[in-house]
Amino acid sequence: MTEATFADIKARMGAGQVIPYLGPGVLALAGEACVVPDSPLALVGRLTAKIKVPHKVRNNVTGAAQYIENFKHRSTLTKAMIEAFRSDMAPTALHRFLAAQPNLPLWVNAWYDDLAMKALAGRAGWGMAQGVSQTEHFGHWVNYFRGDGALVPDDTPSIVAEDADMPLFAPAPAEAAAWSTLLYQPLGSVAPAANFLVSDSDFVEVLTEIDIQTPLPEPVQKIRSGRNFLFLGCRFAEQLDRLFARQIMKRSSDRHWAVLPDELTKNEAKFLDEQNITRIDLPLSEFCAALAQTQPEPATA
């Protein structure tokens, strides 16, 4: 990957054209300071450390979460997720770098940690949209929060239907239109209100409608238009990860990047090709250091 590519990405960032899309792998940048799960496998290990689950779902985070929800109650699952992700862990250098970008209309954080929220804490005029479980928030796909963590009041359910059971869209509260930065957490987050999409049933509800974009916040659908996604700390070997990324980046642009070191699986290679995602074959730490040092140049079309 050339210096010109780094410069192009950073220039597009400066112009507000790049949407960072962070996965669990970014937490590894914290090294030994990382005290929360930094992968689905690490998370399922944390969930099953105290709660026994059948062997067949022991390494499957959504299956293990579903078992806990079914046989130990949803509150037990939520408590276990809070214990796994609530911490005093500080944002990484990457989080701080992104939060310092003057033009950052949308930031996607596709994991359950709160480091992005912490990094943005000193910024004015931003808010959050979080995916929520139908089990705990029936009638809503998304909850909105202000930067200080306060829930944005909304009398209108985000599952709006003309007919009996036909969800159409997830409307945003009026004040969200004034936010200069939207932090979108499609899986929920430990903060500020411990909302989690993690069990099989959580995802079934969303996947039933996601192809027609119903669960995606209206601001996300508007902001992504014509923009470029930069995937950091993500892998696409699993269908669920590919599906969420595909639907979130739908109707954006035809130019994107993903930092993907190590060998790609066949599914990952196919996904990159289908979505016009250029692979950057570098360790994430090396890429982040280079990006921070690259001097911006005019973006190319």
C-alpha positions in Angstrom: 0.0 0.0 0.0 1.5 3.3 -1.1 1.9 6.6 0.8 -0.5 8.1 -1.8 -3.2 5.7 -0.6 -2.7 6.7 3.0 -2.8 10.4 2.0 -5.9 9.8 0.0 -7.7 8.1 2.9 -6.7 10.9 5.3 -7.7 13.6 2.8 -11.1 12.0 2.4 -11.3 11.9 6.2 -10.6 15.6 6.4 -13.4 16.2 3.9 -15.8 14.1 5.9 -16.0 11.4 3.2 -14.7 8.5 5.2 -16.8 6.5 7.6 -14.7 4.5 10.0 -16.2 1.1 10.8 -14.6 -0.5 13.8 -14.8 -4.1 14.8 -13.6 -5.9 18.0 -10.0 -6.3 16.7 -9.2 -2.6 17.3 -9.2 -3.4 21.1 -6.0 -5.4 20.6 -4.3 -2.0 20.0 -4.5 -1.5 23.7 -2.2 -4.5 24.3 -2.0 -5.6 27.9 -4.3 -2.7 28.9 -7.2 -4.4 27.1 -9.5 -5.8 29.8 -12.6 -6.4 27.7 -13.2 -9.2 25.2 -11.6 -8.3 21.8 -13.2 -11.0 19.7 -16.3 -13.2 19.6 -14.3 -16.1 20.9 -13.0 -14.1 23.8 -16.6 -13.0 24.6 -18.1 -16.4 24.6 -15.2 -17.6 26.8 -16.2 -14.8 29.3 -19.9 -15.6 29.1 -19.4 -19.3 29.7 -16.7 -19.0 32.4 -19.4 -18.9 35.1 -22.5 -20.2 33.2 -22.3 -23.7 31.8 -23.6 -24.1 28.2 -23.8 -27.2 26.0 -20.6 -28.2 24.2 -22.0 -27.5 20.8 -22.4 -23.8 21.5 -19.4 -23.3 23.7 -17.5 -21.5 21.0 -20.6 -19.8 19.4 -21.3 -16.5 21.0 -24.9 -16.1 19.7 -25.8 -19.7 20.5 -24.3 -19.5 24.0 -26.1 -16.2 24.6 -29.3 -17.8 23.5 -28.9 -20.7 25.8 -28.3 -18.4 28.7 -31.3 -16.3 27.8 -33.5 -19.3 27.5 -32.5 -21.2 30.6 -31.1 -18.5 32.9 -33.3 -15.5 31.9 -32.5 -12.4 29.8 -31.4 -10.5 32.8 -28.7 -13.0 33.5 -27.3 -12.6 30.0 -27.4 -8.8 30.3 -25.6 -8.9 33.6 -22.9 -11.1 32.1 -22.5 -8.7 29.2 -22.2 -5.8 31.5 -19.5 -7.6 33.6 -17.6 -8.4 30.4 -17.5 -4.9 29.0 -17.9 -2.4 31.8 -14.4 -1.1 32.6 -12.2 1.9 33.2 -10.3 1.1 30.0 -9.1 4.2 28.2 -9.6 4.8 24.4 -6.8 3.6 22.2 -4.7 6.0 20.1 -6.9 5.1 17.1 -10.1 6.1 19.0 -8.5 9.4 20.0 -7.3 10.0 16.4 -10.8 9.5 15.0 -12.5 11.6 17.7 -10.1 14.4 16.9 -11.1 14.5 13.2 -12.9 17.9 12.7 -15.3 16.5 10.1 -16.7 13.1 11.2 -20.3 12.8 10.3 -20.6 9.1 11.0 -18.6 6.5 13.1 -19.7 2.9 13.2 -18.6 0.8 16.2 -19.6 -2.8 15.6 -18.8 -4.2 19.1 -20.1 -3.8 22.6 -17.3 -1.6 24.2 -17.6 2.1 25.1 -14.2 3.3 24.0 -15.6 5.4 21.1 -18.1 7.0 23.4 -15.2 7.8 25.8 -13.1 9.2 23.0 -15.9 11.5 21.8 -16.7 12.7 25.3 -14.9 16.1 24.9 -16.6 16.8 21.5 -19.6 19.0 21.2 -22.7 18.3 19.1 -22.7 14.6 18.8 -25.0 11.7 19.7 -25.5 7.9 19.5 -27.8 5.5 17.8 -27.8 2.0 19.2 -29.4 -1.2 18.0 -31.7 -2.6 20.8 -33.2 -6.0 21.4 -36.9 -6.6 20.7 -36.9 -8.8 23.9 -36.2 -5.7 26.0 -37.4 -2.9 23.8 -40.4 -4.2 21.9 -41.5 -1.9 19.2 -38.0 -0.2 18.7 -35.1 -1.0 16.5 -33.0 1.8 17.7 -32.5 4.0 20.8 -30.9 7.5 20.5 -28.7 9.0 23.2 -27.1 12.4 23.5 -23.4 12.7 24.0 -23.8 12.9 27.8 -25.6 9.5 27.8 -29.1 10.9 28.2 -31.8 9.0 26.3 -33.5 11.1 23.7 -37.2 11.1 24.3 -39.2 9.6 21.5 -43.0 9.0 21.7 -43.0 7.3 18.3 -42.0 3.6 18.2 -39.2 2.9 15.7 -41.2 0.1 14.2 -43.8 2.0 12.2 -46.4 0.1 10.3 -49.1 0.9 7.8 -50.5 -2.6 7.9 -50.7 -5.0 10.8 -47.2 -6.5 10.9 -45.3 -4.6 8.2 -42.4 -2.5 9.7 -41.4 0.3 7.4 -38.6 2.4 9.0 -36.9 3.5 12.1 -37.5 7.3 12.4 -35.0 9.5 14.2 -35.8 12.2 16.7 -35.6 15.7 15.3 -32.6 16.8 17.3 -30.4 14.1 15.7 -30.4 16.1 12.5 -28.4 18.8 14.3 -25.6 16.4 15.5 -22.3 16.9 13.6 -21.2 13.4 14.5 -23.3 10.3 14.9 -21.9 7.3 16.6 -23.8 4.2 15.3 -23.5 1.1 17.4 -25.6 -1.6 15.5 -25.0 -4.3 18.1 -25.7 -2.0 21.1 -23.1 -1.1 23.7 -22.4 -1.5 27.4 -22.9 2.3 27.8 -24.8 4.3 28.5 -27.8 1.9 29.0 -26.5 -1.7 28.5 -28.3 -2.4 25.2 -27.1 -5.6 23.5 -27.9 -7.5 20.3 -26.1 -10.8 21.1 -28.4 -13.8 21.2 -29.8 -15.8 18.2 -33.2 -14.4 18.8 -31.9 -10.8 18.9 -30.4 -11.2 15.4 -33.3 -13.1 13.9 -35.5 -10.1 14.6 -33.1 -7.8 12.9 -32.1 -10.1 10.0 -35.8 -10.5 9.1 -35.9 -6.9 8.1 -32.4 -5.7 7.5 -32.4 -6.5 3.7 -35.0 -3.8 3.2 -33.1 -1.5 5.6 -35.9 -1.3 8.2 -33.7 -1.6 11.4 -31.1 0.9 10.1 -31.4 4.5 11.5 -32.5 7.1 9.0 -29.5 9.3 9.6 -27.1 6.4 8.8 -28.9 5.8 5.5 -28.6 9.5 4.6 -25.1 10.1 5.8 -23.5 7.0 4.1 -24.7 8.2 0.6 -21.6 8.7 -1.6 -19.1 8.1 1.2 -16.3 5.6 1.7 -16.1 3.1 4.5 -12.8 2.2 6.2 -13.0 -1.1 8.1 -10.6 -1.4 11.0 -10.4 -4.4 13.3 -13.0 -6.3 11.4 -13.0 -9.8 9.9 -15.5 -11.1 7.5 -15.2 -14.9 7.8 -18.6 -15.2 9.5 -21.8 -14.6 7.7 -23.3 -12.3 10.4 -20.3 -9.9 10.1 -20.5 -9.8 6.3 -24.3 -9.2 6.4 -24.2 -6.3 8.8 -21.3 -4.6 6.9 -23.0 -5.2 3.6 -26.3 -3.7 4.7 -24.8 -0.7 6.6 -22.6 0.3 3.6 -25.4 -0.3 1.0 -26.0 2.7 -1.3 -22.8 4.4 -0.2 -20.0 4.6 -2.8 -18.0 2.1 -4.8 -14.7 2.7 -3.1 -13.8 1.4 0.4 -10.9 0.0 2.3 -10.3 -2.7 4.9 -7.2 -3.4 7.0 -7.0 -7.1 6.9 -3.6 -8.7 7.8 -3.0 -12.5 7.7 -4.5 -14.9 5.2 -8.0 -14.2 3.9 -10.7 -16.9 3.9 -12.5 -17.6 0.7 -15.6 -15.9 2.0 -13.6 -12.8 3.0 -12.0 -12.5 -0.4 -15.3 -12.9 -2.2 -16.9 -10.3 0.1 -14.2 -7.8 -0.6 -14.5 -8.3 -4.3 -18.3 -8.0 -4.3 -18.3 -4.8 -2.2 -15.4 -3.0 -4.0 -13.3 -3.0 -0.8 -9.6 -2.6 -1.3 -7.6 -4.8 1.1 -4.8 -3.2 3.1 -2.5 -6.0 4.1 -0.8 -4.5 7.1 -1.0 -5.1 10.9 -3.6 -2.7 12.3 -1.0 -1.0 14.5 1.3 -0.3 11.6 -1.6 1.1 9.5 -2.8 3.4 12.3 0.7 4.7 12.8 1.1 5.4 9.1 -2.3 7.0 8.9 -1.6 9.4 11.7 1.7 10.5 10.1 0.5 10.8 6.6 0.1 14.4 5.3 -3.2 14.9 3.6 -3.3 15.6 -0.2 -6.3 16.5 -2.3 -8.7 13.6 -2.6 -9.1 11.9 -5.9 -12.4 10.8 -7.4 
